[in-house]
Amino acid sequence: MKKCGQTSRGFTLPEVIVSIAVLVMVITAASDILSNVIRSNADNVSSLVANGYAQEGLEAIRFVRDTDHWLGLDFNGAKGTSPTTVWGAKLFDAEGTKSFQLEKRDTVLTSCTKANLAECLPFSLKEIATAGDRQDLGKGFSREILVEAVKSAPTVASVDLLRVTSIVYWTGPNGQERKVVLTTELTDWKNA
């Protein structure tokens, strides 16, 4: 029961201002945390996509090496001293590193003979003459595939190992260039 002359007490103006200020600080902190989580998630997704593209580059060169074996071609993709291959370019020369792009075919023939073999392959190799030139993969990603011929000894005439490096570049959420580098070594298992 209320006594006469007593009024119910509400919030004063300073209390309302302080509580609104605390609420604004909590909402601001939560939104900053949420935006950082979203940015980090987008960067993680980009890293996963880049890893997939880099792995695709390594697997493509491995596929070329293995297919060349089954086609009876030399380790570098040619037959004897022929400068051409079914892939469009030799995997390596005796010295140095070559840079490649993969050119995917829109349509692939299913009825294949030796005469149309190049049209049956899912992609071709395009050698890049300019170092650092990259293949645009779309959605802000680009790739460079490097194939380095390695000899077991300087006096050995033949190459028995390929060091393949697939590098994928993209721009991160803060505007800086990011990259994923995957490397593998492929042996001439046909002659091992």
Helices and strands as residue ranges (DSSP letters): H 13-70, E 97-104, G 117-120, E 123-128, E 135-138, E 141-150, E 161-171, E 177-187
